[in-house]
Amino acid sequence: MVSQGLAGSQPERQQVWRRTLDEALPAKQLAEIRFYLQQQRALGRGAFKAMVKAKARRFASTRPAHRPHRMAKEASD
């Protein structure tokens, strides 16, 4: 197994993998991945999102965190 060649013990291997992954992904990109995962949405280019939307028959991009504002007419009712 490749990961066993990284270090001697399991905790050392975990530490090596964490350092490797921390170096591979900038904080901004990691935050974007987490944001999409929290909303269970597709992360990728527009064509990929369009394909996911068509096949899943559901919205594939992220949305703002809160409900939309009420329309003026609805607020007066």
One Martini backbone bead per residue (centre of mass of N, CA, C, O) as a GRO file, in nm:
protein
   77
    1MET     BB    1   0.098   0.036   0.021
    2VAL     BB    2   0.151   0.365  -0.013
    3SER     BB    3   0.101   0.489   0.279
    4GLN     BB    4   0.320   0.305   0.423
    5GLY     BB    5   0.569   0.468   0.284
    6LEU     BB    6   0.551   0.747   0.446
    7ALA     BB    7   0.545   0.587   0.730
    8GLY     BB    8   0.542   0.394   1.010
    9SER     BB    9   0.284   0.494   1.147
   10GLN     BB   10  -0.037   0.584   1.151
   11PRO     BB   11  -0.005   0.878   1.266
   12GLU     BB   12   0.222   0.956   1.066
   13ARG     BB   13   0.058   0.915   0.805
   14GLN     BB   14  -0.164   1.118   0.870
   15GLN     BB   15   0.024   1.364   0.886
   16VAL     BB   16   0.132   1.348   0.598
   17TRP     BB   17  -0.142   1.372   0.453
   18ARG     BB   18  -0.227   1.646   0.570
   19ARG     BB   19   0.010   1.805   0.457
   20THR     BB   20  -0.041   1.739   0.162
   21LEU     BB   21  -0.332   1.858   0.148
   22ASP     BB   22  -0.268   2.145   0.250
   23GLU     BB   23  -0.080   2.207   0.001
   24ALA     BB   24  -0.289   2.144  -0.240
   25LEU     BB   25  -0.509   2.333  -0.085
   26PRO     BB   26  -0.646   2.613  -0.072
   27ALA     BB   27  -0.854   2.774   0.139
   28LYS     BB   28  -1.057   2.876  -0.074
   29GLN     BB   29  -1.112   2.598  -0.207
   30LEU     BB   30  -1.201   2.449   0.048
   31ALA     BB   31  -1.444   2.633   0.108
   32GLU     BB   32  -1.594   2.572  -0.155
   33ILE     BB   33  -1.629   2.270  -0.113
   34ARG     BB   34  -1.787   2.291   0.154
   35PHE     BB   35  -2.025   2.458   0.046
   36TYR     BB   36  -2.124   2.245  -0.160
   37LEU     BB   37  -2.158   2.009   0.042
   38GLN     BB   38  -2.370   2.141   0.232
   39GLN     BB   39  -2.574   2.164  -0.034
   40GLN     BB   40  -2.550   1.931  -0.235
   41ARG     BB   41  -2.364   2.022  -0.483
   42ALA     BB   42  -2.225   2.098  -0.777
   43LEU     BB   43  -1.878   2.095  -0.871
   44GLY     BB   44  -1.803   2.315  -1.147
   45ARG     BB   45  -1.864   2.361  -1.448
   46GLY     BB   46  -2.126   2.458  -1.637
   47ALA     BB   47  -2.159   2.193  -1.804
   48PHE     BB   48  -2.171   2.005  -1.560
   49LYS     BB   49  -2.413   2.136  -1.417
   50ALA     BB   50  -2.611   2.095  -1.654
   51MET     BB   51  -2.597   1.787  -1.654
   52VAL     BB   52  -2.691   1.744  -1.363
   53LYS     BB   53  -2.961   1.892  -1.391
   54ALA     BB   54  -3.077   1.709  -1.617
   55LYS     BB   55  -3.045   1.426  -1.475
   56ALA     BB   56  -3.170   1.514  -1.181
   57ARG     BB   57  -3.388   1.739  -1.189
   58ARG     BB   58  -3.204   1.973  -1.048
   59PHE     BB   59  -3.052   2.199  -0.879
   60ALA     BB   60  -2.679   2.255  -0.894
   61SER     BB   61  -2.640   2.510  -0.748
   62THR     BB   62  -2.600   2.758  -0.545
   63ARG     BB   63  -2.742   2.929  -0.262
   64PRO     BB   64  -2.853   3.128  -0.060
   65ALA     BB   65  -2.901   3.102   0.286
   66HIS     BB   66  -3.176   3.247   0.250
   67ARG     BB   67  -3.461   3.363   0.209
   68PRO     BB   68  -3.643   3.539   0.022
   69HIS     BB   69  -3.780   3.822  -0.026
   70ARG     BB   70  -4.054   3.985  -0.006
   71MET     BB   71  -4.295   4.106  -0.163
   72ALA     BB   72  -4.482   4.386  -0.144
   73LYS     BB   73  -4.760   4.247  -0.174
   74GLU     BB   74  -4.716   4.018   0.041
   75ALA     BB   75  -4.654   4.207   0.290
   76SER     BB   76  -4.955   4.342   0.294
   77ASP     BB   77  -5.126   4.063   0.354
   0.00000   0.00000   0.00000
